[in-house]
């Protein structure tokens, strides 16, 4: 899950989207199939392999700032951590106020078929991105209006909403929520990104300990 970056700016761009693989064990064999071209000549649709030892970090950056690596499929023979985003971005492109977007990705085994999306306080609208894990994924969104879309593996769908939404699918999906840039959401804040938890992952009971 990434987002397009921005070009040259006072921060010294351009800033293409990227992901980072972090190994937790020696001899971790990782493969990744890119959804877009990357720097150093790696091509979309091709699968590449890398072997990492514990603590090693492998970074992949898109070949230009207008690219998007959302939907890249990454798999390893041992547990690893994955971080993705964009070092400097506008959400959506053209909305002033820029910031870095970075989140740790959830493995597909934790994805679900039901999500409740609530707008951030004080913003006029948020942007949501849905990514499918398998082909022929039917997604239904109920909120300001009710509509449906069909996605194949690695494909994504964006929509904006100013109120809460209920998102349901027939196969597991991942959903991220973005705060849009300030001149597109009523003048509040810089863009930000968060990966949403599925309804299946939400606990109905939480115990807190207060030692005070």
C-alpha positions as CSV (number, residue, x, y, z in Angstrom):
1,X,0.0,0.0,0.0
2,X,1.7,3.2,-1.2
3,X,0.7,6.4,-2.9
4,X,2.1,8.6,-5.6
5,X,4.8,11.1,-4.5
6,X,5.7,14.6,-5.5
7,X,8.4,16.0,-7.8
8,X,11.0,18.6,-7.1
9,X,10.2,20.8,-4.1
10,X,12.0,22.8,-1.4
11,X,12.6,19.4,0.3
12,X,14.9,18.3,-2.5
13,X,12.7,15.8,-4.4
14,X,11.6,13.9,-6.4
15,X,10.1,11.5,-3.9
16,X,8.8,8.2,-5.4
17,X,6.8,5.6,-3.4
18,X,8.8,2.8,-1.8
19,X,8.7,-0.3,0.4
20,X,11.2,-1.7,2.8
21,X,11.6,-5.4,3.7
22,X,13.2,-6.1,7.2
23,X,14.4,-9.6,8.0
24,X,14.0,-11.0,11.4
25,X,15.9,-14.2,10.8
26,X,19.0,-15.3,8.9
27,X,18.7,-16.8,5.4
28,X,15.3,-15.3,4.8
29,X,14.4,-15.8,1.1
30,X,12.0,-13.1,-0.2
31,X,10.3,-12.8,-3.6
32,X,8.4,-9.7,-4.8
33,X,6.3,-9.2,-7.9
34,X,6.2,-5.5,-8.8
35,X,3.0,-3.7,-9.7
36,X,5.1,-0.9,-11.2
37,X,8.6,-0.3,-12.5
38,X,11.2,0.4,-9.9
39,X,14.6,2.1,-9.9
40,X,17.6,0.1,-11.2
41,X,15.6,-1.4,-14.1
42,X,13.2,-3.8,-12.3
43,X,10.0,-4.1,-14.3
44,X,6.3,-4.4,-13.4
45,X,4.9,-7.9,-13.5
46,X,8.3,-9.5,-13.0
47,X,9.2,-11.5,-9.9
48,X,12.6,-10.8,-8.2
49,X,14.4,-12.6,-5.4
50,X,16.6,-11.5,-2.5
51,X,18.1,-13.4,0.5
52,X,18.4,-11.4,3.7
53,X,19.9,-12.0,7.1
54,X,18.6,-10.9,10.5
55,X,18.5,-7.1,10.6
56,X,19.0,-6.6,6.9
57,X,16.8,-4.0,5.2
58,X,16.0,-4.2,1.4
59,X,14.5,-1.0,-0.1
60,X,12.6,-0.8,-3.4
61,X,11.7,2.6,-4.9
62,X,9.4,3.3,-7.9
63,X,11.2,4.5,-11.0
64,X,9.5,7.9,-10.8
65,X,7.4,10.0,-8.3
66,X,4.1,9.6,-10.3
67,X,4.3,5.8,-10.1
68,X,2.5,3.7,-7.4
69,X,3.7,0.4,-6.0
70,X,0.4,-0.5,-4.4
71,X,-0.5,-4.1,-5.2
72,X,3.1,-5.4,-5.2
73,X,3.0,-9.0,-3.9
74,X,5.8,-9.9,-1.4
75,X,6.4,-13.4,0.0
76,X,9.1,-14.9,2.2
77,X,9.9,-18.4,3.5
78,X,10.4,-16.9,7.0
79,X,8.7,-14.1,9.0
80,X,9.7,-10.6,8.0
81,X,8.5,-7.0,8.5
82,X,7.3,-4.8,5.6
83,X,6.9,-1.1,5.6
84,X,5.5,1.0,2.7
85,X,4.5,4.4,1.8
86,X,5.9,7.6,0.2
87,X,8.6,9.9,1.7
88,X,6.7,13.0,0.6
89,X,3.2,13.1,-0.9
90,X,0.1,15.1,-1.7
91,X,-3.3,13.3,-1.1
92,X,-4.8,13.5,-3.6
93,X,-2.2,14.9,-6.1
94,X,-2.6,18.6,-6.3
95,X,-3.9,19.2,-2.8
96,X,-1.4,21.5,-1.0
97,X,0.2,20.5,2.2
98,X,2.6,17.6,1.9
99,X,3.9,15.0,4.3
100,X,5.5,11.6,4.5
101,X,3.3,8.5,4.5
102,X,4.6,5.3,6.1
103,X,2.9,2.3,7.6
104,X,3.8,-1.3,8.6
105,X,1.9,-3.6,6.3
106,X,-0.4,-6.3,7.6
107,X,0.0,-9.9,6.2
108,X,-2.8,-11.2,4.0
109,X,-3.7,-13.7,6.8
110,X,-4.9,-10.8,8.9
111,X,-7.0,-9.2,6.1
112,X,-10.8,-9.5,6.3
113,X,-14.0,-9.0,4.5
114,X,-15.7,-6.4,6.6
115,X,-14.5,-2.9,7.6
116,X,-16.0,0.1,9.3
117,X,-14.4,3.4,8.1
118,X,-14.9,6.5,10.2
119,X,-13.9,10.0,9.0
120,X,-11.2,11.8,10.9
121,X,-12.5,14.6,13.2
122,X,-12.5,18.1,11.6
123,X,-11.8,17.0,8.0
124,X,-14.3,17.6,5.3
125,X,-13.5,14.3,3.5
126,X,-11.0,11.4,3.7
127,X,-9.6,9.2,1.0
128,X,-9.9,5.4,1.3
129,X,-8.0,2.8,-0.7
130,X,-9.1,-0.8,-1.0
131,X,-6.6,-3.5,-2.2
132,X,-7.7,-7.0,-3.3
133,X,-5.9,-10.2,-2.5
134,X,-7.4,-12.5,-5.2
135,X,-9.1,-12.2,-8.5
136,X,-12.8,-11.5,-8.8
137,X,-13.2,-9.8,-5.5
138,X,-16.5,-8.0,-5.2
139,X,-16.6,-5.0,-2.9
140,X,-19.7,-3.2,-1.7
141,X,-19.4,0.2,0.0
142,X,-22.3,1.7,2.0
143,X,-22.0,5.3,3.2
144,X,-22.8,8.6,1.6
145,X,-24.0,6.5,-1.3
146,X,-24.0,2.7,-1.9
147,X,-21.9,1.3,-4.8
148,X,-19.9,-1.7,-5.8
149,X,-16.7,-2.5,-7.6
150,X,-14.8,-5.7,-8.7
151,X,-11.1,-6.0,-8.3
152,X,-8.5,-8.6,-9.3
153,X,-5.5,-9.5,-7.1
154,X,-3.3,-6.5,-6.4
155,X,-5.7,-4.1,-8.0
156,X,-7.0,-1.1,-5.9
157,X,-9.9,1.2,-5.7
158,X,-10.0,4.8,-4.2
159,X,-13.0,6.7,-3.0
160,X,-13.5,9.8,-0.9
161,X,-16.1,10.2,1.8
162,X,-17.1,12.8,4.4
163,X,-18.9,10.3,6.6
164,X,-18.6,6.8,8.0
165,X,-18.7,3.8,5.6
166,X,-19.2,0.1,5.8
167,X,-17.1,-1.9,3.4
168,X,-17.8,-5.6,2.7
169,X,-16.2,-8.1,0.2
170,X,-16.4,-11.7,-0.7
171,X,-12.7,-12.3,-0.4
172,X,-10.1,-10.7,2.0
173,X,-9.2,-7.1,1.3
174,X,-6.9,-4.4,2.9
175,X,-8.2,-0.9,3.5
176,X,-6.2,2.2,4.2
177,X,-7.4,5.7,5.2
178,X,-5.7,8.9,4.2
179,X,-6.2,12.4,5.5
180,X,-6.4,14.6,2.4
181,X,-4.3,17.8,2.0
182,X,-5.5,20.9,3.9
183,X,-6.8,22.9,0.9
184,X,-9.0,19.9,0.0
185,X,-10.4,19.1,3.4
186,X,-11.4,22.5,4.9
187,X,-7.9,23.7,5.8
188,X,-7.1,21.0,8.5
189,X,-3.7,19.4,8.6
190,X,-1.2,17.5,6.3
191,X,-1.9,14.2,4.6
192,X,-1.6,11.1,6.8
193,X,-2.1,7.3,6.3
194,X,-3.4,4.5,8.5
195,X,-4.1,0.9,7.7
196,X,-7.5,-0.1,9.0
197,X,-8.3,-3.2,11.1
198,X,-11.0,-5.5,10.0
199,X,-14.2,-6.0,12.0
200,X,-13.0,-9.6,12.4
201,X,-9.9,-8.4,14.2
202,X,-11.8,-6.0,16.6
203,X,-12.1,-7.2,20.2
204,X,-15.4,-6.8,22.0
205,X,-13.7,-6.8,25.5
206,X,-10.5,-5.0,26.6
207,X,-9.1,-5.1,30.1
208,X,-7.0,-2.1,31.3
209,X,-4.7,-2.1,34.3
210,X,-4.3,1.2,36.2
211,X,-1.5,1.1,38.8
212,X,-2.1,4.7,39.9
